[in-house]
Every structure is written in C-alpha cells, then in structure tokens.
Amino acid sequence: MSPEHPDMILSKDGSPFANDQAAKSAITRLGLDPDAHEAVQVEGGWGIRKVDDPAAPTVKKGASGKQSETLRKVLAAKEEYPGYFAEACRALCF
C-alpha cells in the first residue's frame, strides 16, 4: 500500500506493477485468493485490490473503459434501495 493508492497492494518498493500480468502473478505469489483480488489499472501502472464481494458479477465496461451513466445510476439505486432493486430485477429478468 502507498499514500497515492491507499486501498491498493503495490510492489515491494511501493510503485505500481508494470502491467496487468505482473499484478496477477503477484496475487498468486503473495498467496492471495484470486477470486477475492483483482488487478486494476492505477496511475503509473497496475495494482491489486480486494474485491468487495467475490460472488458478485463483474460489471463489464464499454469500449471507452468507463461505465455508462445509466449503469452508474442503476448501481447507485441498488445501494440506496436494495429491496426495490431486487424486486425490479425479478420483474425484469423472470
């Protein structure tokens, strides 16, 4: 961890890993659970962060690498109104 990336696991010297493969290799080398950790791009390279809920599906990002505004609103609504969100999903998905 470093002051620039407090929630990230970085290399021994505190700098980001050079690429995603180096970060993924570090997950294994450090004995971290690969289902509970992921390589993510940070300023200057790649870091490792803990996944909040490994059972949760990964949100795919668009070609630009950013979540759409609609997706951000849906995810925010899920956090604010979890019961309503579950009902809406059941109505839409089944």
N, CA, C and O atoms as a GROMACS GRO file, in nm:
protein
  376
    1MET      N    1   0.085  -0.118   0.000
    1MET     CA    2   0.000   0.000   0.000
    1MET      C    3   0.089   0.124   0.000
    1MET      O    4   0.202   0.123   0.048
    2SER      N    5   0.033   0.229  -0.056
    2SER     CA    6   0.111   0.353  -0.061
    2SER      C    7   0.017   0.472  -0.038
    2SER      O    8  -0.104   0.458  -0.051
    3PRO      N    9   0.073   0.589  -0.005
    3PRO     CA   10  -0.012   0.707   0.015
    3PRO      C   11  -0.091   0.744  -0.110
    3PRO      O   12  -0.204   0.792  -0.100
    4GLU      N   13  -0.032   0.722  -0.229
    4GLU     CA   14  -0.102   0.757  -0.353
    4GLU      C   15  -0.216   0.660  -0.384
    4GLU      O   16  -0.314   0.697  -0.448
    5HIS      N   17  -0.203   0.534  -0.338
    5HIS     CA   18  -0.301   0.430  -0.365
    5HIS      C   19  -0.329   0.354  -0.234
    5HIS      O   20  -0.288   0.238  -0.222
    6PRO      N   21  -0.399   0.415  -0.138
    6PRO     CA   22  -0.413   0.355  -0.005
    6PRO      C   23  -0.489   0.222  -0.002
    6PRO      O   24  -0.468   0.142   0.089
    7ASP      N   25  -0.575   0.197  -0.099
    7ASP     CA   26  -0.651   0.072  -0.098
    7ASP      C   27  -0.593  -0.033  -0.192
    7ASP      O   28  -0.658  -0.134  -0.220
    8MET      N   29  -0.472  -0.010  -0.241
    8MET     CA   30  -0.408  -0.098  -0.338
    8MET      C   31  -0.288  -0.169  -0.277
    8MET      O   32  -0.218  -0.114  -0.192
    9ILE      N   33  -0.264  -0.291  -0.324
    9ILE     CA   34  -0.141  -0.361  -0.295
    9ILE      C   35  -0.051  -0.334  -0.414
    9ILE      O   36  -0.089  -0.360  -0.529
   10LEU      N   37   0.068  -0.283  -0.387
   10LEU     CA   38   0.163  -0.250  -0.492
   10LEU      C   39   0.290  -0.333  -0.474
   10LEU      O   40   0.296  -0.419  -0.386
   11SER      N   41   0.390  -0.309  -0.557
   11SER     CA   42   0.515  -0.383  -0.548
   11SER      C   43   0.587  -0.350  -0.416
   11SER      O   44   0.548  -0.258  -0.345
   12LYS      N   45   0.692  -0.426  -0.385
   12LYS     CA   46   0.765  -0.409  -0.259
   12LYS      C   47   0.812  -0.266  -0.236
   12LYS      O   48   0.810  -0.217  -0.123
   13ASP      N   49   0.855  -0.198  -0.344
   13ASP     CA   50   0.906  -0.061  -0.327
   13ASP      C   51   0.795   0.044  -0.328
   13ASP      O   52   0.823   0.164  -0.324
   14GLY      N   53   0.669  -0.001  -0.334
   14GLY     CA   54   0.556   0.092  -0.328
   14GLY      C   55   0.512   0.147  -0.462
   14GLY      O   56   0.418   0.227  -0.468
   15SER      N   57   0.578   0.106  -0.568
   15SER     CA   58   0.538   0.153  -0.701
   15SER      C   59   0.440   0.054  -0.763
   15SER      O   60   0.437  -0.063  -0.724
   16PRO      N   61   0.360   0.100  -0.859
   16PRO     CA   62   0.266   0.009  -0.926
   16PRO      C   63   0.341  -0.099  -1.005
   16PRO      O   64   0.456  -0.080  -1.043
   17PHE      N   65   0.275  -0.210  -1.027
   17PHE     CA   66   0.331  -0.316  -1.112
   17PHE      C   67   0.335  -0.264  -1.255
   17PHE      O   68   0.256  -0.178  -1.294
   18ALA      N   69   0.427  -0.317  -1.334
   18ALA     CA   70   0.449  -0.268  -1.470
   18ALA      C   71   0.330  -0.297  -1.563
   18ALA      O   72   0.300  -0.217  -1.652
   19ASN      N   73   0.262  -0.410  -1.543
   19ASN     CA   74   0.150  -0.446  -1.630
   19ASN      C   75   0.053  -0.537  -1.555
   19ASN      O   76   0.080  -0.577  -1.442
   20ASP      N   77  -0.059  -0.568  -1.618
   20ASP     CA   78  -0.161  -0.648  -1.550
   20ASP      C   79  -0.112  -0.788  -1.520
   20ASP      O   80  -0.148  -0.845  -1.417
   21GLN      N   81  -0.030  -0.845  -1.607
   21GLN     CA   82   0.020  -0.980  -1.584
   21GLN      C   83   0.110  -0.985  -1.461
   21GLN      O   84   0.105  -1.082  -1.385
   22ALA      N   85   0.192  -0.882  -1.440
   22ALA     CA   86   0.277  -0.876  -1.321
   22ALA      C   87   0.192  -0.867  -1.195
   22ALA      O   88   0.224  -0.930  -1.094
   23ALA      N   89   0.084  -0.790  -1.199
   23ALA     CA   90  -0.005  -0.779  -1.084
   23ALA      C   91  -0.076  -0.911  -1.057
   23ALA      O   92  -0.089  -0.953  -0.942
   24LYS      N   93  -0.121  -0.978  -1.165
   24LYS     CA   94  -0.189  -1.108  -1.149
   24LYS      C   95  -0.092  -1.212  -1.094
   24LYS      O   96  -0.131  -1.294  -1.011
   25SER      N   97   0.031  -1.210  -1.139
   25SER     CA   98   0.132  -1.303  -1.087
   25SER      C   99   0.158  -1.278  -0.939
   25SER      O  100   0.179  -1.372  -0.863
   26ALA      N  101   0.156  -1.152  -0.899
   26ALA     CA  102   0.178  -1.117  -0.758
   26ALA      C  103   0.065  -1.169  -0.671
   26ALA      O  104   0.089  -1.208  -0.556
   27ILE      N  105  -0.057  -1.171  -0.723
   27ILE     CA  106  -0.170  -1.226  -0.646
   27ILE      C  107  -0.138  -1.369  -0.607
   27ILE      O  108  -0.157  -1.408  -0.492
   28THR      N  109  -0.090  -1.447  -0.702
   28THR     CA  110  -0.054  -1.587  -0.676
   28THR      C  111   0.068  -1.596  -0.585
   28THR      O  112   0.068  -1.671  -0.488
   29ARG      N  113   0.172  -1.519  -0.617
   29ARG     CA  114   0.298  -1.523  -0.542
   29ARG      C  115   0.277  -1.485  -0.395
   29ARG      O  116   0.342  -1.541  -0.306
   30LEU      N  117   0.187  -1.391  -0.370
   30LEU     CA  118   0.161  -1.345  -0.233
   30LEU      C  119   0.064  -1.436  -0.158
   30LEU      O  120   0.037  -1.416  -0.040
   31GLY      N  121   0.011  -1.535  -0.228
   31GLY     CA  122  -0.082  -1.628  -0.165
   31GLY      C  123  -0.220  -1.570  -0.143
   31GLY      O  124  -0.294  -1.615  -0.055
   32LEU      N  125  -0.257  -1.469  -0.223
   32LEU     CA  126  -0.388  -1.407  -0.210
   32LEU      C  127  -0.492  -1.490  -0.285
   32LEU      O  128  -0.459  -1.559  -0.381
   33ASP      N  129  -0.614  -1.483  -0.241
   33ASP     CA  130  -0.723  -1.555  -0.307
   33ASP      C  131  -0.753  -1.486  -0.440
   33ASP      O  132  -0.794  -1.370  -0.441
   34PRO      N  133  -0.732  -1.556  -0.554
   34PRO     CA  134  -0.755  -1.492  -0.684
   34PRO      C  135  -0.902  -1.460  -0.709
   34PRO      O  136  -0.932  -1.377  -0.795
   35ASP      N  137  -0.993  -1.523  -0.636
   35ASP     CA  138  -1.135  -1.489  -0.651
   35ASP      C  139  -1.173  -1.366  -0.570
   35ASP      O  140  -1.278  -1.307  -0.592
   36ALA      N  141  -1.086  -1.328  -0.476
   36ALA     CA  142  -1.116  -1.214  -0.389
   36ALA      C  143  -1.028  -1.093  -0.418
   36ALA      O  144  -1.041  -0.990  -0.353
   37HIS      N  145  -0.938  -1.105  -0.516
   37HIS     CA  146  -0.848  -0.995  -0.552
   37HIS      C  147  -0.842  -0.981  -0.703
   37HIS      O  148  -0.857  -1.079  -0.776
   38GLU      N  149  -0.821  -0.858  -0.749
   38GLU     CA  150  -0.812  -0.836  -0.893
   38GLU      C  151  -0.705  -0.732  -0.924
   38GLU      O  152  -0.674  -0.645  -0.843
   39ALA      N  153  -0.650  -0.744  -1.045
   39ALA     CA  154  -0.553  -0.647  -1.094
   39ALA      C  155  -0.631  -0.530  -1.154
   39ALA      O  156  -0.721  -0.551  -1.236
   40VAL      N  157  -0.596  -0.409  -1.114
   40VAL     CA  158  -0.665  -0.291  -1.166
   40VAL      C  159  -0.562  -0.186  -1.207
   40VAL      O  160  -0.456  -0.173  -1.146
   41GLN      N  161  -0.596  -0.112  -1.311
   41GLN     CA  162  -0.505  -0.009  -1.359
   41GLN      C  163  -0.511   0.112  -1.265
   41GLN      O  164  -0.618   0.159  -1.228
   42VAL      N  165  -0.393   0.160  -1.229
   42VAL     CA  166  -0.381   0.280  -1.145
   42VAL      C  167  -0.286   0.375  -1.217
   42VAL      O  168  -0.221   0.337  -1.315
   43GLU      N  169  -0.277   0.496  -1.168
   43GLU     CA  170  -0.184   0.590  -1.230
   43GLU      C  171  -0.041   0.536  -1.220
   43GLU      O  172   0.009   0.510  -1.110
   44GLY      N  173   0.021   0.520  -1.333
   44GLY     CA  174   0.159   0.473  -1.335
   44GLY      C  175   0.176   0.323  -1.350
   44GLY      O  176   0.290   0.275  -1.351
   45GLY      N  177   0.068   0.248  -1.361
   45GLY     CA  178   0.082   0.103  -1.378
   45GLY      C  179  -0.040   0.027  -1.329
   45GLY      O  180  -0.154   0.064  -1.358
   46TRP      N  181  -0.014  -0.081  -1.255
   46TRP     CA  182  -0.121  -0.170  -1.209
   46TRP      C  183  -0.106  -0.199  -1.061
   46TRP      O  184   0.005  -0.207  -1.009
   47GLY      N  185  -0.220  -0.215  -0.993
   47GLY     CA  186  -0.222  -0.252  -0.852
   47GLY      C  187  -0.315  -0.370  -0.831
   47GLY      O  188  -0.378  -0.418  -0.925
   48ILE      N  189  -0.322  -0.415  -0.709
   48ILE     CA  190  -0.411  -0.525  -0.672
   48ILE      C  191  -0.508  -0.470  -0.568
   48ILE      O  192  -0.467  -0.404  -0.473
   49ARG      N  193  -0.635  -0.498  -0.587
   49ARG     CA  194  -0.732  -0.457  -0.485
   49ARG      C  195  -0.820  -0.575  -0.451
   49ARG      O  196  -0.840  -0.666  -0.531
   50LYS      N  197  -0.872  -0.570  -0.331
   50LYS     CA  198  -0.963  -0.672  -0.284
   50LYS      C  199  -1.100  -0.646  -0.345
   50LYS      O  200  -1.147  -0.532  -0.348
   51VAL      N  201  -1.161  -0.750  -0.394
   51VAL     CA  202  -1.296  -0.740  -0.450
   51VAL      C  203  -1.392  -0.739  -0.332
   51VAL      O  204  -1.383  -0.825  -0.244
   52ASP      N  205  -1.485  -0.643  -0.330
   52ASP     CA  206  -1.579  -0.631  -0.217
   52ASP      C  207  -1.660  -0.759  -0.197
   52ASP      O  208  -1.672  -0.807  -0.085
   53ASP      N  209  -1.714  -0.813  -0.305
   53ASP     CA  210  -1.795  -0.934  -0.297
   53ASP      C  211  -1.757  -1.025  -0.413
   53ASP      O  212  -1.806  -1.007  -0.524
   54PRO      N  213  -1.668  -1.123  -0.388
   54PRO     CA  214  -1.622  -1.209  -0.497
   54PRO      C  215  -1.735  -1.282  -0.568
   54PRO      O  216  -1.719  -1.321  -0.684
   55ALA      N  217  -1.848  -1.303  -0.500
   55ALA     CA  218  -1.960  -1.373  -0.563
   55ALA      C  219  -2.040  -1.283  -0.656
   55ALA      O  220  -2.118  -1.331  -0.739
   56ALA      N  221  -2.022  -1.152  -0.643
   56ALA     CA  222  -2.097  -1.057  -0.727
   56ALA      C  223  -2.043  -1.061  -0.870
   56ALA      O  224  -1.923  -1.076  -0.891
   57PRO      N  225  -2.131  -1.047  -0.967
   57PRO     CA  226  -2.084  -1.046  -1.105
   57PRO      C  227  -2.000  -0.923  -1.134
   57PRO      O  228  -2.023  -0.815  -1.078
   58THR      N  229  -1.903  -0.939  -1.221
   58THR     CA  230  -1.818  -0.828  -1.261
   58THR      C  231  -1.894  -0.741  -1.360
   58THR      O  232  -1.958  -0.794  -1.452
   59VAL      N  233  -1.888  -0.611  -1.343
   59VAL     CA  234  -1.956  -0.519  -1.434
   59VAL      C  235  -1.865  -0.495  -1.553
   59VAL      O  236  -1.752  -0.449  -1.538
   60LYS      N  237  -1.913  -0.525  -1.670
   60LYS     CA  238  -1.835  -0.502  -1.792
   60LYS      C  239  -1.840  -0.353  -1.825
   60LYS      O  240  -1.943  -0.287  -1.806
   61LYS      N  241  -1.730  -0.303  -1.873
   61LYS     CA  242  -1.724  -0.162  -1.912
   61LYS      C  243  -1.731  -0.152  -2.063
   61LYS      O  244  -1.696  -0.246  -2.134
   62GLY      N  245  -1.777  -0.039  -2.111
   62GLY     CA  246  -1.790  -0.017  -2.254
   62GLY      C  247  -1.655  -0.004  -2.322
   62GLY      O  248  -1.551  -0.013  -2.256
   63ALA      N  249  -1.656   0.018  -2.450
   63ALA     CA  250  -1.533   0.029  -2.528
   63ALA      C  251  -1.443   0.140  -2.476
   63ALA      O  252  -1.320   0.133  -2.489
   64SER      N  253  -1.501   0.243  -2.417
   64SER     CA  254  -1.421   0.355  -2.365
   64SER      C  255  -1.354   0.319  -2.233
   64SER      O  256  -1.268   0.393  -2.184
   65GLY      N  257  -1.393   0.204  -2.173
   65GLY     CA  258  -1.336   0.165  -2.044
   65GLY      C  259  -1.408   0.229  -1.927
   65GLY      O  260  -1.363   0.215  -1.813
   66LYS      N  261  -1.518   0.297  -1.951
   66LYS     CA  262  -1.592   0.363  -1.844
   66LYS      C  263  -1.734   0.308  -1.838
   66LYS      O  264  -1.791   0.264  -1.939
   67GLN      N  265  -1.790   0.311  -1.718
   67GLN     CA  266  -1.928   0.269  -1.703
   67GLN      C  267  -2.019   0.377  -1.761
   67GLN      O  268  -1.988   0.496  -1.755
   68SER      N  269  -2.130   0.333  -1.816
   68SER     CA  270  -2.224   0.430  -1.870
   68SER      C  271  -2.294   0.504  -1.756
   68SER      O  272  -2.298   0.455  -1.643
   69GLU      N  273  -2.347   0.620  -1.786
   69GLU     CA  274  -2.420   0.698  -1.685
   69GLU      C  275  -2.540   0.619  -1.634
   69GLU      O  276  -2.570   0.623  -1.515
   70THR      N  277  -2.608   0.548  -1.722
   70THR     CA  278  -2.723   0.468  -1.681
   70THR      C  279  -2.681   0.360  -1.584
   70THR      O  280  -2.747   0.338  -1.482
   71LEU      N  281  -2.572   0.292  -1.614
   71LEU     CA  282  -2.523   0.187  -1.525
   71LEU      C  283  -2.485   0.244  -1.389
   71LEU      O  284  -2.514   0.183  -1.287
   72ARG      N  285  -2.421   0.360  -1.387
   72ARG     CA  286  -2.386   0.424  -1.260
   72ARG      C  287  -2.512   0.452  -1.177
   72ARG      O  288  -2.513   0.432  -1.056
   73LYS      N  289  -2.618   0.499  -1.243
   73LYS     CA  290  -2.742   0.529  -1.172
   73LYS      C  291  -2.805   0.402  -1.117
   73LYS      O  292  -2.856   0.400  -1.005
   74VAL      N  293  -2.803   0.296  -1.196
   74VAL     CA  294  -2.859   0.168  -1.152
   74VAL      C  295  -2.783   0.116  -1.030
   74VAL      O  296  -2.844   0.073  -0.933
   75LEU      N  297  -2.651   0.121  -1.036
   75LEU     CA  298  -2.571   0.073  -0.923
   75LEU      C  299  -2.591   0.159  -0.799
   75LEU      O  300  -2.591   0.108  -0.688
   76ALA      N  301  -2.608   0.289  -0.817
   76ALA     CA  302  -2.635   0.378  -0.704
   76ALA      C  303  -2.771   0.345  -0.643
   76ALA      O  304  -2.786   0.344  -0.521
   77ALA      N  305  -2.869   0.319  -0.728
   77ALA     CA  306  -3.003   0.284  -0.679
   77ALA      C  307  -2.999   0.152  -0.602
   77ALA      O  308  -3.069   0.136  -0.502
   78LYS      N  309  -2.919   0.060  -0.649
   78LYS     CA  310  -2.907  -0.069  -0.580
   78LYS      C  311  -2.859  -0.049  -0.437
   78LYS      O  312  -2.909  -0.112  -0.345
   79GLU      N  313  -2.762   0.039  -0.420
   79GLU     CA  314  -2.708   0.066  -0.287
   79GLU      C  315  -2.810   0.136  -0.198
   79GLU      O  316  -2.821   0.106  -0.079
   80GLU      N  317  -2.884   0.229  -0.255
   80GLU     CA  318  -2.977   0.310  -0.176
   80GLU      C  319  -3.108   0.236  -0.147
   80GLU      O  320  -3.166   0.253  -0.040
   81TYR      N  321  -3.154   0.155  -0.241
   81TYR     CA  322  -3.283   0.086  -0.227
   81TYR      C  323  -3.266  -0.062  -0.260
   81TYR      O  324  -3.318  -0.108  -0.362
   82PRO      N  325  -3.196  -0.139  -0.176
   82PRO     CA  326  -3.168  -0.278  -0.212
   82PRO      C  327  -3.293  -0.364  -0.232
   82PRO      O  328  -3.295  -0.446  -0.323
   83GLY      N  329  -3.396  -0.346  -0.151
   83GLY     CA  330  -3.518  -0.426  -0.166
   83GLY      C  331  -3.589  -0.395  -0.296
   83GLY      O  332  -3.633  -0.486  -0.366
   84TYR      N  333  -3.601  -0.267  -0.328
   84TYR     CA  334  -3.667  -0.226  -0.451
   84TYR      C  335  -3.589  -0.277  -0.572
   84TYR      O  336  -3.648  -0.323  -0.670
   85PHE      N  337  -3.459  -0.269  -0.564
   85PHE     CA  338  -3.375  -0.312  -0.675
   85PHE      C  339  -3.394  -0.462  -0.702
   85PHE      O  340  -3.405  -0.504  -0.816
   86ALA      N  341  -3.398  -0.541  -0.595
   86ALA     CA  342  -3.418  -0.685  -0.610
   86ALA      C  343  -3.553  -0.714  -0.676
   86ALA      O  344  -3.563  -0.800  -0.763
   87GLU      N  345  -3.657  -0.643  -0.633
   87GLU     CA  346  -3.789  -0.662  -0.694
   87GLU      C  347  -3.789  -0.624  -0.840
   87GLU      O  348  -3.847  -0.695  -0.923
   88ALA      N  349  -3.725  -0.513  -0.874
   88ALA     CA  350  -3.718  -0.468  -1.014
   88ALA      C  351  -3.644  -0.571  -1.098
   88ALA      O  352  -3.684  -0.599  -1.211
   89CYS      N  353  -3.537  -0.626  -1.045
   89CYS     CA  354  -3.461  -0.728  -1.119
   89CYS      C  355  -3.544  -0.852  -1.143
   89CYS      O  356  -3.542  -0.908  -1.252
   90ARG      N  357  -3.617  -0.895  -1.041
   90ARG     CA  358  -3.704  -1.013  -1.059
   90ARG      C  359  -3.809  -0.986  -1.165
   90ARG      O  360  -3.839  -1.074  -1.247
   91ALA      N  361  -3.866  -0.866  -1.164
   91ALA     CA  362  -3.970  -0.833  -1.261
   91ALA      C  363  -3.915  -0.828  -1.403
   91ALA      O  364  -3.983  -0.867  -1.498
   92LEU      N  365  -3.791  -0.780  -1.417
   92LEU     CA  366  -3.732  -0.766  -1.549
   92LEU      C  367  -3.669  -0.895  -1.601
   92LEU      O  368  -3.667  -0.920  -1.721
   93CYS      N  369  -3.618  -0.975  -1.510
   93CYS     CA  370  -3.539  -1.092  -1.551
   93CYS      C  371  -3.616  -1.224  -1.557
   93CYS      O  372  -3.569  -1.321  -1.616
   94PHE      N  373  -3.734  -1.228  -1.496
   94PHE     CA  374  -3.806  -1.357  -1.491
   94PHE      C  375  -3.943  -1.346  -1.549
   94PHE      O  376  -4.016  -1.445  -1.553
   0.00000   0.00000   0.00000
